[in-house]
């Protein structure tokens, strides 16, 4: 696993209050490279947490802040 993916898994686990194994199962690589290197679909979390996926995504982005080596979230 490359260091950026490992860092993303660690940070997403912290911000989303999930285990690293759970984040690793959810974290995807977009089929179109223009969409970035990683995707973290929030639909499953939305069903579990009874929150809109867009709200979960916004909270995750706010919680992540800046991550060294990652240009945008």
Beta strands, then each sheet from edge to edge (+ up, - down):
strand 1: 27-28
strand 2: 39-40
sheet 1: 1+ 2-
end
